[in-house]
Amino acid sequence: MTDHPPTDDTVQPAPFQAPVAALKTEWPALVVALILFAFFASVLVGQDTLFYRDLYRHYMPIGQLLAPAAGSAVSVLWDPYLNGGQPWLANPNCFALYPSRVLYFLLSPLTAFNWEIFLHHLLGTLGIYFLARRLRLGPGGAATAAFVWAFSGVSISMVHLGRFLGYHTLPFGTTGMVWGLWP
């Protein structure tokens, strides 16, 4: 056997090249992200907030309790207002140890609340883009899929539910499954 350089049909392009090279081909994802930023702009700068349904009645009070609780381990463990008092760690609806809860220790409660919801929506939108690219759609087709996902009725409804965080991470789980099944 002799060593021959690989031909064009055997070389697979890397899914994500170096950042500058990737920006040349993956710029539609940036456009969709900027449209999403524009859509949520008034919420992100603090002019408006998301308040519908459980966000206002359940999750916002939990976020407001987190900020002053930063220095006290006891107050982080106990919610005195919900049902006469109950432990946070035992209540899965509190998401006490969820990674994005760090925002509440860094920002004001309302700002952290809005950014937490927005970042999950952005994460899901980019996840759909990467899933579509993995399914071999071009950058334009993947951006269209991401745009449709971001502004579909289901996605916008999930923003108002706020804590259906699994919905926004579902594209990455699907991408991982596709990556494992489709070489």
C-alpha positions, 0 to 999 in steps of 0.5 A: 500500500502506498500513502496517497493524500486524501481526495476531496470526497474522503475529507469531511469538513469539521463541523465548526472551524476556527472562529473566523472561518466559522463566522464566514459560513455560520453568520446566519446563526448570529443574525437569528441571535441578534433578532432574538436580542432585538425581540427581548430588548425591552426586557433585557434592559429592564423596561419590561418584564415577563410576568404571565402565569406562574412567572409572577406568582411563583418563580419571581418571589423565589428569585427575589428571595435568592438575592438577599440570601447570598450570605446566609446558608439557612435562608437559601435552604428554607422558603418561608412564604410558600405553603407556610414554609418549605425547604428549597432543596426538597422542592424541584420547582425551586431549582435551588441548585440550577446553574443559572441561579448564579445570576441572582447573586450577581444581578438584581432579582428582576434583571437576573430573572429576565436574563435567565429566561432569555438565555434559555430561549437563546440556548434553545434557538442556537441548539436548533441551529446546530441540530439543523447543521448536523442534519446537513442543512446549509447555514440559511436553512439552519437559520430558518429552522432556528428562527421558526423554533424561536418564534413559534407559538410553543417556544413563546408559550414556554417563555411564559411558563418560565421553568420548563427549562428542559424544552430549551435544552431539548435541541442539544439532547437531540443533536447528541442523539443524532450525532451518535446515530448518524456518522 
